[in-house]
Amino acid sequence: MRRESIDCTARRTACRTAALVVAAISISASAWAQAPAGQGGPAAGKQAPGPGCGSLPKYAELKAALAAATSAETSGLNNQMWATIVDRDGIVCAIAFSGKSRDSQWPGSRVISAQKANTANAFGLDSGSSSDGSGQAKGLSLSTANLFSAVQPGGSLYGLQFSNPVDTAVAYRGSAANYGMVNDAMAGGKIGGVNVFGGGLALFATGQKMVGGLGVSGDTSCADHFIAWRTRNALKLDHLAGVGGVSGDPARPDNIIFDIGANGQSAGGFGHPKCLNTGDQTKLPPVVQ
């Protein structure tokens, strides 16, 4: 300590300068750490740059489409909803809710909506998957509703629901006051997760190009699917005409299927249970070219 004091005394000007620099860095770091989301702090939800999220609907578009879809859909419990969009890499681009505030919806449905978006994106393909005799020449879109029976014991995809877990560090980072807002801190992160009931749909742009996934949650799983369908339609990202699916309806290739019999088995292997006040899936808007 004595030698350091002598050295510092001999170099008084340099020591003072160094001390000022260290103090400035410390103050700057402290201010950044305490800054609220959207003002440069660690909780700020910065939307990921680049072609992924950049080509997808932004917060305001998602919020408007979700509100319109929630209002138009009369099935289910008539709850308010959460919605999330992810890009093709699974990066969260936008999160929104339809109610007046973030507690007008089930709080748990925020992350479920993101999980559904990730699932629909993770297990969908477009025609670009086809090469050298393999892949899907027309693409293949599976809604999360299509996965319910397939992941049950004995189903063709049993165990899928245990893969790709949600990254909780992404799901719950930042201030809860910003959940569902333009600066939700989940945006820009890879959420992960696999969900196997209604509410998740792949997003297809013009030319049947898959560009990401949409997830909706907050009501019965059947109503979630119906509202997600109407939201995707409003966002004009339902260019699935000609894309492969398992529904048996070319006009709605990834539609929910109600073919579970009294024995609890799905006739086609991709069925979903009916819910309270289930709507008519054949009345949903057809997909477009």
Secondary structure as GFF3:
##gff-version 3
##sequence-region A 1 289
A	DSSP	alpha_helix	2	10	.	.	.	ID=ss1
A	DSSP	alpha_helix	12	34	.	.	.	ID=ss2
A	DSSP	alpha_helix	51	54	.	.	.	ID=ss3
A	DSSP	alpha_helix	59	72	.	.	.	ID=ss4
A	DSSP	beta_strand	82	87	.	.	.	ID=ss5
A	DSSP	beta_strand	92	97	.	.	.	ID=ss6
A	DSSP	alpha_helix	109	122	.	.	.	ID=ss7
A	DSSP	three_ten_helix	127	129	.	.	.	ID=ss8
A	DSSP	three_ten_helix	144	147	.	.	.	ID=ss9
A	DSSP	three_ten_helix	149	151	.	.	.	ID=ss10
A	DSSP	three_ten_helix	160	162	.	.	.	ID=ss11
A	DSSP	alpha_helix	168	171	.	.	.	ID=ss12
A	DSSP	three_ten_helix	176	178	.	.	.	ID=ss13
A	DSSP	beta_strand	200	205	.	.	.	ID=ss14
A	DSSP	beta_strand	209	217	.	.	.	ID=ss15
A	DSSP	alpha_helix	221	234	.	.	.	ID=ss16
A	DSSP	three_ten_helix	281	283	.	.	.	ID=ss17
###
